[in-house]
Amino acid sequence: MAGLATATAAATAAAGVAGEAAAAPRSRHRGASRLGPPCVISTWDFGVAANQAAWAVLARGGTALDAVEAGARVPEADLKNHSVGRAGYPDRDGHVSLDASIMDARGNCGAVAGLENIAHPISVARRVMEKTPHVLLVGAGAEQFAVEQGFPREELMTPESRAAWQDWLKTHDYHPKANSEMGTYGKAPTADPLGTPGGKDNHDTIGMLAIDAHGDLAGACTTSGMAWKLRGRVGDSPIIGAGLYVDNEVGAATSTGVGEEVIRNVGSFLVVELMRQGRSPQAACVEAVRRIIRRKPDGARDLQVGFLAINRRGEVGAYAIQSGFSYALCDARRQDGLMPAPSFYPGPGPA
């Protein structure tokens, strides 16, 4: 844990600086990348600092599992991030609850959902994987387990999050909106709490995938979930096969966006299975997004879901419903790469 804490602290500081296929609209962005190994990729622009913490592990020969845990802890500790970790916006009743999952090269996995009063759910998820016969612990049981494992109870509601929640209470809108936690990174509580689906500040979950020097993969996914959600709501992030899936023979995938749609389509597992069938990571992500759209053609225009994937050769793919999804890349050549993902519905943004 000392090594993780050091890498996390260093990169937390860096975070402050840093219809059918034929009918699909053409994306203005192209193409996939090829990395490492070792290498690490993650969702959204705050993934750059997370990747740098993971790289500190990979560069010294550490495992992909240690790397993704170290990386995921960075946004969990970032007080400007209101959609991951301790500064996450609460549910409509004022409770900050966190979800996370982790998976290694051998198919071992652990997860927590609805975890309150514990700042680093990704590390608790790893303890679930390594110290119990279970995969998923939830709510009060997850918190009890975390405390028994030595994690301190902490107040997760920050003054900024409380101010935003109290402002939201003036309307008492009990219908959580897609990506309601977006558009808030580093902004004052008076900023529009809803943002624009798929916009450049439209962040939620961080998903992270790594390949270490031995060619082994691992993944992590962590979030505070949808802002102003119903108490007890759980999205895709802690659901193995939905928000995260790793298969060391093939590759790994993670997701971001409206978790309910990812769960309905078992999205990350779908991406990995498509890669197993021979599709590239890019083609697999495209098909997973289009499947969501085909199943909900009338509502997809107002949703954001994005997938990020990597295969054993280090080939990377990413695709989203809306424009604005970005992903961070890191290997020996560059540790601060950031790419816009292509999307089904192109919009304003860099070509």
WOSUL-V263195 format. One record per residue. N is the residue number from 1. RES is the residue in one letter. SS is DSSP state (a for helix, b for strand, c for the rest). Layout:
# WOSUL-V263195
n=N res=RES ss=SS
n=N res=RES ss=SS
This chain:
# WOSUL-V263195
n=1 res=M ss=c
n=2 res=A ss=a
n=3 res=G ss=a
n=4 res=L ss=a
n=5 res=A ss=a
n=6 res=T ss=a
n=7 res=A ss=a
n=8 res=T ss=a
n=9 res=A ss=a
n=10 res=A ss=a
n=11 res=A ss=a
n=12 res=T ss=a
n=13 res=A ss=a
n=14 res=A ss=a
n=15 res=A ss=a
n=16 res=G ss=c
n=17 res=V ss=c
n=18 res=A ss=c
n=19 res=G ss=c
n=20 res=E ss=c
n=21 res=A ss=a
n=22 res=A ss=a
n=23 res=A ss=a
n=24 res=A ss=c
n=25 res=P ss=c
n=26 res=R ss=c
n=27 res=S ss=c
n=28 res=R ss=c
n=29 res=H ss=c
n=30 res=R ss=c
n=31 res=G ss=c
n=32 res=A ss=c
n=33 res=S ss=b
n=34 res=R ss=b
n=35 res=L ss=c
n=36 res=G ss=c
n=37 res=P ss=c
n=38 res=P ss=c
n=39 res=C ss=b
n=40 res=V ss=b
n=41 res=I ss=b
n=42 res=S ss=b
n=43 res=T ss=b
n=44 res=W ss=c
n=45 res=D ss=c
n=46 res=F ss=c
n=47 res=G ss=a
n=48 res=V ss=a
n=49 res=A ss=a
n=50 res=A ss=a
n=51 res=N ss=a
n=52 res=Q ss=a
n=53 res=A ss=a
n=54 res=A ss=a
n=55 res=W ss=a
n=56 res=A ss=a
n=57 res=V ss=a
n=58 res=L ss=a
n=59 res=A ss=c
n=60 res=R ss=c
n=61 res=G ss=c
n=62 res=G ss=c
n=63 res=T ss=c
n=64 res=A ss=a
n=65 res=L ss=a
n=66 res=D ss=a
n=67 res=A ss=a
n=68 res=V ss=a
n=69 res=E ss=a
n=70 res=A ss=a
n=71 res=G ss=a
n=72 res=A ss=a
n=73 res=R ss=a
n=74 res=V ss=a
n=75 res=P ss=a
n=76 res=E ss=a
n=77 res=A ss=a
n=78 res=D ss=c
n=79 res=L ss=c
n=80 res=K ss=c
n=81 res=N ss=c
n=82 res=H ss=c
n=83 res=S ss=c
n=84 res=V ss=c
n=85 res=G ss=a
n=86 res=R ss=a
n=87 res=A ss=a
n=88 res=G ss=c
n=89 res=Y ss=c
n=90 res=P ss=c
n=91 res=D ss=c
n=92 res=R ss=c
n=93 res=D ss=c
n=94 res=G ss=c
n=95 res=H ss=c
n=96 res=V ss=c
n=97 res=S ss=c
n=98 res=L ss=b
n=99 res=D ss=b
n=100 res=A ss=b
n=101 res=S ss=b
n=102 res=I ss=b
n=103 res=M ss=b
n=104 res=D ss=c
n=105 res=A ss=c
n=106 res=R ss=c
n=107 res=G ss=c
n=108 res=N ss=c
n=109 res=C ss=b
n=110 res=G ss=b
n=111 res=A ss=b
n=112 res=V ss=b
n=113 res=A ss=b
n=114 res=G ss=b
n=115 res=L ss=b
n=116 res=E ss=c
n=117 res=N ss=c
n=118 res=I ss=c
n=119 res=A ss=c
n=120 res=H ss=c
n=121 res=P ss=a
n=122 res=I ss=a
n=123 res=S ss=a
n=124 res=V ss=a
n=125 res=A ss=a
n=126 res=R ss=a
n=127 res=R ss=a
n=128 res=V ss=a
n=129 res=M ss=a
n=130 res=E ss=a
n=131 res=K ss=a
n=132 res=T ss=c
n=133 res=P ss=c
n=134 res=H ss=c
n=135 res=V ss=c
n=136 res=L ss=b
n=137 res=L ss=b
n=138 res=V ss=b
n=139 res=G ss=a
n=140 res=A ss=a
n=141 res=G ss=a
n=142 res=A ss=a
n=143 res=E ss=a
n=144 res=Q ss=a
n=145 res=F ss=a
n=146 res=A ss=a
n=147 res=V ss=a
n=148 res=E ss=a
n=149 res=Q ss=c
n=150 res=G ss=c
n=151 res=F ss=c
n=152 res=P ss=c
n=153 res=R ss=c
n=154 res=E ss=c
n=155 res=E ss=c
n=156 res=L ss=c
n=157 res=M ss=c
n=158 res=T ss=c
n=159 res=P ss=a
n=160 res=E ss=a
n=161 res=S ss=a
n=162 res=R ss=a
n=163 res=A ss=a
n=164 res=A ss=a
n=165 res=W ss=a
n=166 res=Q ss=a
n=167 res=D ss=a
n=168 res=W ss=a
n=169 res=L ss=c
n=170 res=K ss=c
n=171 res=T ss=c
n=172 res=H ss=c
n=173 res=D ss=c
n=174 res=Y ss=c
n=175 res=H ss=c
n=176 res=P ss=c
n=177 res=K ss=c
n=178 res=A ss=c
n=179 res=N ss=c
n=180 res=S ss=c
n=181 res=E ss=c
n=182 res=M ss=c
n=183 res=G ss=c
n=184 res=T ss=c
n=185 res=Y ss=c
n=186 res=G ss=c
n=187 res=K ss=c
n=188 res=A ss=c
n=189 res=P ss=c
n=190 res=T ss=c
n=191 res=A ss=c
n=192 res=D ss=c
n=193 res=P ss=c
n=194 res=L ss=c
n=195 res=G ss=c
n=196 res=T ss=c
n=197 res=P ss=c
n=198 res=G ss=c
n=199 res=G ss=c
n=200 res=K ss=c
n=201 res=D ss=c
n=202 res=N ss=c
n=203 res=H ss=c
n=204 res=D ss=c
n=205 res=T ss=c
n=206 res=I ss=b
n=207 res=G ss=b
n=208 res=M ss=b
n=209 res=L ss=b
n=210 res=A ss=b
n=211 res=I ss=b
n=212 res=D ss=c
n=213 res=A ss=c
n=214 res=H ss=c
n=215 res=G ss=c
n=216 res=D ss=c
n=217 res=L ss=b
n=218 res=A ss=b
n=219 res=G ss=b
n=220 res=A ss=b
n=221 res=C ss=b
n=222 res=T ss=b
n=223 res=T ss=b
n=224 res=S ss=c
n=225 res=G ss=c
n=226 res=M ss=c
n=227 res=A ss=c
n=228 res=W ss=c
n=229 res=K ss=c
n=230 res=L ss=c
n=231 res=R ss=c
n=232 res=G ss=c
n=233 res=R ss=c
n=234 res=V ss=c
n=235 res=G ss=c
n=236 res=D ss=c
n=237 res=S ss=c
n=238 res=P ss=c
n=239 res=I ss=c
n=240 res=I ss=b
n=241 res=G ss=c
n=242 res=A ss=c
n=243 res=G ss=c
n=244 res=L ss=b
n=245 res=Y ss=b
n=246 res=V ss=b
n=247 res=D ss=b
n=248 res=N ss=c
n=249 res=E ss=c
n=250 res=V ss=c
n=251 res=G ss=b
n=252 res=A ss=b
n=253 res=A ss=b
n=254 res=T ss=b
n=255 res=S ss=b
n=256 res=T ss=b
n=257 res=G ss=b
n=258 res=V ss=c
n=259 res=G ss=a
n=260 res=E ss=a
n=261 res=E ss=a
n=262 res=V ss=a
n=263 res=I ss=a
n=264 res=R ss=a
n=265 res=N ss=a
n=266 res=V ss=c
n=267 res=G ss=a
n=268 res=S ss=a
n=269 res=F ss=a
n=270 res=L ss=a
n=271 res=V ss=a
n=272 res=V ss=a
n=273 res=E ss=a
n=274 res=L ss=a
n=275 res=M ss=a
n=276 res=R ss=a
n=277 res=Q ss=c
n=278 res=G ss=c
n=279 res=R ss=c
n=280 res=S ss=c
n=281 res=P ss=a
n=282 res=Q ss=a
n=283 res=A ss=a
n=284 res=A ss=a
n=285 res=C ss=a
n=286 res=V ss=a
n=287 res=E ss=a
n=288 res=A ss=a
n=289 res=V ss=a
n=290 res=R ss=a
n=291 res=R ss=a
n=292 res=I ss=a
n=293 res=I ss=a
n=294 res=R ss=a
n=295 res=R ss=a
n=296 res=K ss=c
n=297 res=P ss=c
n=298 res=D ss=c
n=299 res=G ss=c
n=300 res=A ss=a
n=301 res=R ss=a
n=302 res=D ss=a
n=303 res=L ss=c
n=304 res=Q ss=c
n=305 res=V ss=b
n=306 res=G ss=b
n=307 res=F ss=b
n=308 res=L ss=b
n=309 res=A ss=b
n=310 res=I ss=b
n=311 res=N ss=b
n=312 res=R ss=c
n=313 res=R ss=c
n=314 res=G ss=c
n=315 res=E ss=b
n=316 res=V ss=b
n=317 res=G ss=b
n=318 res=A ss=b
n=319 res=Y ss=b
n=320 res=A ss=b
n=321 res=I ss=b
n=322 res=Q ss=b
n=323 res=S ss=c
n=324 res=G ss=c
n=325 res=F ss=c
n=326 res=S ss=b
n=327 res=Y ss=b
n=328 res=A ss=b
n=329 res=L ss=b
n=330 res=C ss=b
n=331 res=D ss=b
n=332 res=A ss=c
n=333 res=R ss=c
n=334 res=R ss=c
n=335 res=Q ss=c
n=336 res=D ss=c
n=337 res=G ss=b
n=338 res=L ss=b
n=339 res=M ss=b
n=340 res=P ss=b
n=341 res=A ss=c
n=342 res=P ss=b
n=343 res=S ss=b
n=344 res=F ss=b
n=345 res=Y ss=b
n=346 res=P ss=c
n=347 res=G ss=c
n=348 res=P ss=c
n=349 res=G ss=c
n=350 res=P ss=c
n=351 res=A ss=c
